[in-house]
Amino acid sequence: MRTRPYEGRLRAPFVTARRRVETVTGVLVGIELADGTVGFGSAAETYAVTGESAASITAAVRGPIAAALTEGSRPVRGHAEAVAGACVANAGAKAAVDVALHDAWARQLGIPLATALGGDVATPLHGDMTISLTDPEDMAARAAGAADRGHDTLKIKLGSDWRVDLERLRAVVDAAPDAALRLDANQGWDVKTAIRIITAIEEAGLPVQLVEQPVDRRDLTGLGEVTRAVGTPIMADEAVSGPEDALDIVAGRCADLLNIKLAKCGGIRQALAIADIAAAGGIECMVGAMMEPRISVTAAAHVAAAHPNITLLDLDSAEWVDDPGLADKGYSMDGSLMRLHEGPGIGFEELSPTERTPS
Ligand SMILES: [Mg+2]
């Protein structure tokens, strides 16, 4: 197993109700199997969501996770379970290794990862483009620019003062009148504020497809209150970090949709378990990503292509990163459409150290 630090500058600051990010710092992971097959994964420093730093990711991968993996030969699922059980927390580090294992497995089979997981790469995936939380004029200009580049679905970051949030939303609708809108408050409202603003949006007839994580992640009761009070579908994101959370949310009818991220739940095995639990409860899922490297985003897209209950995609983060070394790897974009490459695994080759040395 090898790890390498990673740093990519963003083309524009990524701003949510919880954080502001200008660079992506993370770790690339390579796993070489006994027959020489190599698989890749990656994880990004995300203090605000998983609590991990690049240093902690490297330490977890090279420490307990590596130790759990070298205990013997077994099928990929056995290794994935060993990664999940290697230590508590460290979901991003586990996801990087779990993805590298699955990539190596699919490469051994000589087929794309989505195909190995029971799906296919022939059908293009439909994604969105995120608009950071800034002032209404700036958000409107960015929304118009994204619409001009062919994005028909925009994810609008909100979650501050609700009156200004409504101004922001109206400005975006005026600037990109044909776009479908997903709103993400990133836990920024309380229950009453969330119900008030979503009701106002509905009464104004604004084209909002869903609202993501309106309230604090720990407040499942409040999330359920919002879900029952409004007609707009409510999605849980920060509240669902693994299959156990998914079970609570589904059983309590606390949300209409779940947002799965490999870095939150610890990898592909856990992500598929969440999608299965949601399917059993009649709840559809989106696959999203942290602001993280293209390897992670591509792996998430393969998971989306493999599971019929994953019907929504939010995987634009690699488009934010100025990353010439990886720019055409894994998939290509055409407006809001993402086409996965047809090669084995997730389609990344070994990169030269000089390309990936942090600046
Ligand atoms: Mg979110």
Residues whose N, C-alpha, C, O or C-beta is under 5 A from the ligand:
A	BS01	MG	D184 E212 D237
